[in-house]
Amino acid sequence: MKKQPKLPFWQVWNVSLGFLGVQFGFALQNANASRILSDLGADLHSLSLFWIVAPLMGLLVQPIVGSASDRTWSRFGRRNPYILFGAIAAALGMAFMPNASIVVAFIAPILFGGVMLALMDAAFNVTMQPFRALVSDMVPSEQRTVGYSVQSLLINIGAVMGSMLPFILTNVIGLENTAQAGEVAPSVIWAFYIGASVLLGSVLWTVFRTKEYPPEEYNAYKGIDAEEVARERAERKSLPQRLAGFFALLVSMPKTMRQLAVVQFFSWFSLFIMWVYTTPAITQHVWGVEAKWFDHDYLATVGEIPAHIAAAKGAAGDWVGIIFAAYSLFAALFSIVLARVAHTIGRKPTYALSLLLGGLGYMSFVLFKGGDATQVNLLITEVTVPSGAVGLMLPMIGVGIAWAAILAMPYAILSDSLPAAKTGVYMGIFNFTIAAPQILSALVAGPILATVFDNQAIYIIMLAGVFMVCGAISVFFVREPETEPETDSGEAAAA
């Protein structure tokens, strides 16, 4: 097997730069989809059912795209065509979703918003899956943790920008951030337009600045028998045969993948709860808005939403963008040292400690309630919020550290255990471990919130913390494949 050359440090960045834009858009969705859907008429306990489209799209799309990109060799590249197509579709979904109210004459806005959410998620998944495989393709094993750490850093830079954008458009540019029932705030609409533009621009940078290896080189670097691959591709298989082959891969997945699946279950069950319920949780717990103001039936009886309720919901929604940006910023900072920490104390201890800190962060949300009005200087502007809102910055440190590890460590551990010829399809199958816990969370979180917690969303955030701690414990049952010594970022830069 021919030794794959190390990449210059900035080429490692180029390979992943498009993920900055993808996460910019994804962060906008995460911080604002519940807000948009609530404004369009979704009940509090039904929010998770709308969000179920995200993991469903991942479950359906990623294995298909992964398998297809494994078999694609064109003059445009192997992964790049899928990355570009997905980015274009995601940008279209971002442009249309916040404008659901304009189609009321043809389709219910809440239904249109759900359809656009599904389109965005399908497109994000078409783009994300080849990006994961692209790093595995282009970055040699000894730079793999550096590669995924850089990807994690760029993801979180994009997330900081995307999460804060509606707040900036409101408090710096001066756009309106309140909305009446059935409409979306102008600040959110324009944020989605800008996000679509950043997404396309960054993906185009990666596509045009990353030259993928031709088949002969790739096979030589990965130790793949080109003739055997050619025979497999030349063989025509019926749909039942293809499905049988897929399930055979599923059954024979590497042991490391099975063990990581348990960790992924607890991690992503928790993350899904955070994305869906942070906005109502802090609106209720910190801003003191009663749960009835998230009830579609109750809103129908009062007609116009009182100004102080609309203002509180708008302010809380903007602050969710700020604290989501904060955890993404902390994740970006931790990503800078993640590879070195993992090299020093080991991947598993780094991963487990990170998840533990995230779990403690979620559980501490309950400590920050209401409080006196406090003026906060955010450098770009000053805002006045309850003191409890300021206190939420502390839990975000742990959540950010956990998020950085979730984005990098499973893939760094997994990639060395995968056969190179089937990296794409196995990365797609690994997405089952992301999608399945989110689907389960979507199905059970709403009923738990309604029946166990009486629609007090702060308590389901605490439940997310319990699951994240369980994830930290399960890391120690993962057996890592043996790998070559990792190269840190400084060595990569000198390569």
N, C-alpha and C positions, 0 to 999 in steps of 0.2 A: 504493500500500500504506500503510495506516494504521500509524503508529509505535506499537509496543507499549510501554506504560508500564513504567518500572522498578518493581521490587517493594521495599517497605520491607525493611530488613535482616532483621527478625525473621520476616517472611513467607517469605523465602528459607529460613530455618531450618525453619519449619513445613512447607514442601513436602517436606523431606527427613527430618524427625524420625523418621518411621516406620522409616527405614533403620537407625536406632540399634538398634531391637528386632530387626529382621531379622538384622543382623550379630551381635547378642548371641547369637541362636540359632545362626547359622552358625559363630560362633567356638567355641561349645560343641561343635558337631559336628566342626569341624576339629581341635580339641585332644583330643577324647575318642573319636571314632568308631573309630580304630585300636585304642585301649585297650579299648573295649567289645567289638569284634569279636574281638580276641585273647583276651579273657577268655571269650568265648562259644565259642572253639575254632578261630578262623581261623589258618592257617599264615602265617609271616612273608612268604614269597614270593607268597602269594595275596591279601594285603591290598589290593594295587592293583586286583585284579579286582573286589573288592567296591566300591571307591571309583569304579569306572568308571560306576556308575549316576548319579553326580552330573553329569558332563558329558553323558551320554546324555540325561538328563532336560532339561538345558539346550538341547541340540541339537533335541530334539523339541518342547519346550514353548514356548520363547521366541519363535520366529518365528510360531507359531500365535497366541499371546497378543498379540504385537505387532500382527499383522494385524487380529485381532479388536478390539483396543482402538482402532486407527485408525478403525474403522467404527462404534464405539459412541458414541452420543450419548443419554444418558438423564438423568432428573432427578437421578440420583445421581452424575453425572459421566461422564467419558470413560475415565479410567484407574482411578479410585477403586474401582469394583466389583471389578475384578480384584485389586487390591492387598489388599482386605479378604478376599476369598474365599481367596486364597493364604495369608494370615496365619492364618486359622482352620485350614486343612488342615495347615500346618506345625506349629502348636501341638499338634494331635492327634498327629502323628508324633513330636514331641519327648516327649510324655507316654508313648507306648507303647514306643518303641525300647529304653530301658534296662531295661524290664520283660520282655524276651524270655524270661527263664528261667521265668516263671510259666506259659508256654504249652507247656511241654515235653511235656505229655500229648497235645497236638494237632498240634504242628509242631516241628521241630528249632529250638532257640533261634537258632542261627546263621542259619538261613533266615529266621526271623521278623525278626531284626535287620537282615538285608539288605533285606527288603521295607520295613521302616519307614524305613531309610536312603533307599530309592528314593522313598517317599512324601514324606519331608521335603524331599529335593532337588527333586522336581517342584513342591512347594508353594513353596519358596524361589524357584524360577525364575518361577512365576506371579506372585509378589509383586515380585521385583526388576526384571523387564523393564519393567512400567509405571512404576515409580519413575524409571528412567532417562529414559523418554519424558516423564514428568510435568515434570521439570526443564526439558527442552527446550521443552515446551509453555508453561510458566508464566514462565520466566525469559528476558528479552530477550537478544539476542546480546551486547550490551556488558557484561552481568553473568554471562555463561555460565561463565567460568572461576571466578568467585566462587561461583556456584551449585554447580558440581561440586566445588569445594574444600570448601565447607560440607558437602556430602554425604559427602566423603571423611573430614572431621573427625568427623562423627556416626557414620559407619561404624566408625571406629577407637575412638571412645569406647565404643561397644557391644561392640567386639571385646575391649577391655581388660577390661570388666566380665565378659563371658562367659568369657573365657579363665581369669580368676583365680577364678571362682566355686567350682569344686570344691576348690581349694587353701584358700580362705577357709572353706568349710564343714568342711574337715578340721581346719585348724590354729587356727581362731578359734572356730567353733561346736562342734567336737569330734566330728563324724561320722566313721565308719570309712571309710578309703580303700583297704583291701585287699580282694581278692576271690579266691575259689577258682575253679577252672576251671568254666565253665558259669554263672557268676554275675557280677553287676555290683556294684561298690562302692556303698554307700548314699550317699556324698558325690556321686557322679556322677548317681545317680537323682534326688536332690533338686535338683541343679543344673539338670537338664533340666526339672523342674517349674517352677522359678522362671523359667528362660529362656522357657518357653512363655507365662507370664503377662506378662513384660516385652514380648515380641514383640507380643502382642495389644494391650496398652495403648498402646504408641507408635504402632502403625499406626492405631488408632482416633483418636489425636490428629491425625495428618496428614489422615485421611479427613474428620474433622469440622471441621478448621480451614483446609482448602484448598478454596476454591470455584473450580472449573475454569471457563474461559471457555465461554460458550455458542457454538454453531457459527458464528453470524453474526460475533461478535467475533473468534473464533479465525481464521476465514478472512480477515477484514480485516487482522489483525495479521501474518499469514503470507503474504499475497498470493495466496491460493488462490481459484480460480474456483469458486464454490459450485455453479453450474449444471453445470459439467463433472463435479464430484464426485458430484452427485446423479444424473447420467446413468450414471456408472460403477456406482453402488450399485444403481440400479434394474435394471441389466442382469443377467439371470440367467445364470450360467455353470455349465457342467458341471464335475465334478471334474477331468477331464483339462485343461479350459481353465484352471481355477484353478491347477493344478500348472504348466501351461505359463507362465502369467503370473508365478508365483513364480520359476521358473527364469530367466525373462526378466529379472526384477529382479536375480537373483543374477549373471547375466552382465553386466548393465549397471550394476553397482554403481559408485559414484564411485571415481576413481583413488586418492583419499586413503585410502579404506577398504581397497583392495587392498594398499597399501603398509603401512598399519598392521597388516594381517593377519600380515605377516612378524614384526613386533615382538611382536605378541600371541602368536605361536607359541612363540617362545623364552621369553617371560615366563611364560606359563601352564604350559608343560612343566615349568619349574623350580618354580613354586609348588605344583603337584600333588605333586611328589616331596617337597617340604618337609612338606606336610600329612600325607602317608601315612607317611613314614619318619623324621620327627624323633624320635618316641617310641622306636622300637627303636634308632635311632642313638645317642641319648644314654644309653639304658639300657645298651647294650653298651659304648660308648666311655668314658663318664664313670662310670657306676656299676659297670662291670665284670661285667655279667651275660652269660654266654655265649649265643651264638645258639641253642643247642639248647633253651633255655627258651622259645623262640618257636615251637618245632616241635611241632605237634599230635600227631604219632606218638610222639615222645619223651615228651611229657607223659602220654600214655596208658599208658606203661610204668612211670612212677614213681608214679602214683596222686595222692597229695596233694603239692602244691607246698611245698617247704621254706619255713619261715617267713622266713628271711633273703632268699630269692629273691622271695617275694611282697612283702616290705617294700621291697626295692630297686625292683621294678617299680612299686609304688604311689608311692614317693617320686619316681621318675623321671617317671612320668605326671603327678604334680602339678606338677613343675618345668617340664614342657613347657607347662602352662597359664601358668606365670609368665613364661617367655621369650616365649610367644606374646602374652601381655598386654604384655610389654615392647616387642616390635616394633610392636604396635598403638598403644601410647602414643607411641613415637617417630614413628609415622606420623601420629598425631593432632597432635602438636606441629609437624611439618613441614607438615601441611595448613594450619595457621594462616598460614604465610608463603609457601605454595606459589604462590598467585596473584601475590603481589608479586615473587617470584623469577622466575616465568615472564614477568611484565611487564618485568622488568629485563633479563634475559639471553636471553629468548625461550623459547617452549614446547619446541622440539626440544632445545636444550642442557640445559634443566632435566630433561627426560624421560630423555635419554641418560645424564647424570651420575648420576641417581637409580638407574637400572638397573645401572650400573657398580658403584656402592657396594653394591647388593644382591648382585651376583655375587661381589664380594670378601668379603662377609659370609659367604655360604655356604661358599666355599672355605676360610675361616679356621676353620670348625668343628673341623677335624682338629687344630688347635693346642691344644685344651682337652680334656685327658684326665685322668680320675681326680683324684688329688691328695689333700692332707690334708683332714680334716674341718674345715669352716669355718662359723662361726656367722654368719648373715645376718639383719640387722634389716630387716624389710619394713614397718615402721611399725605394721601391724596385728598382727604377731606376729614371733617369731624362729624360724628353722629352722636346722638343721645339715645341710649338703650338702658334697659334694666341692668343692675349690677350682676344679676344671675347670668345674663347673656355674655358678659365679659368673662365670667368665671368658666364658661364652657370652652374657652381656649385651652385650659389645662388638660381636659380629657382628650382634646384633639392631638396632643403630643403622642399619647399612646396609640390612638387610632391611626395616626400617620405612620408611625414606625411599623405597626402591623400591616398596613396597606403596602408599604414599600417591600416588605418581606413577601407578602402574598403575590405580588407582581413578579418577583424575581426568583425566590428560592425554589419553589416547586419545579420551575422550568430548568433551572440550573442543575438541580438534582436529577430530574427526569431525562434531560436530553442525552446524557451519557449512557443511558440504558436502552435507547431506542435504535432499531436497525435503520441505517441511513437511507435505504431505499424506500422506507415507509414512514419517514419522519412526519410528513404532512398529515397522513391519515391517522397516525397515532396521536399527534397533537390535537386533531379533530376529535378523536375518541376521548382524549383527556378532558376535552371541554364538557363531556358528560358530567364530570365531577364538579364542574362549575354550574352547569345548567340544572341538574337534578335537584340539588339542595335549594336552589332558588325557586324552582317550581313547587317543591314541597312547602317552602316558606310562604309562597303566594297563596297556596291552598289553605294553610292552617293558621297563618298569622292573623288574618281578618277575623275569623271566628274566635280565636283566643283573645284578641283585643276586645271584641264585643261582649263575650260571655264571661271571661275570667277577669279582665281588667276594666270592664265597664267603660270602654272607649277612652280610657286614660292612657294615651300613647306613650307616656314616659316609662311605663312599666314594661312595655314590650321592647324598648331599647335596653332596659336592664336584662331582659331575657336574652337578648343578642349577646350581651357580655358574658353570660354563663356559657353559651355555646362556643364563644371564642376561646375561653379558658379550656374547655374540653378539647378544642383543636390543638392548643399548646401541649396538652398532655399527650395527645395521640402522635405528635411528631416523633416522640422517642421510640415508637414502634416501627418507624421507617428504616429500612436497611439501604444505605447508599451504595451504588456501584463504585468500584474503585476507578479513580481518574488520575490523569496526570496533574502535577502541581499547578495551581492556579497562577496566572500572571496578574499582578496588580495593575492599576490604571497607570501608574508612573512608568512601569516597564512597557506597557502597551503604547504609551505615548512616544517612547524612544524607539519603538520598532520600525 
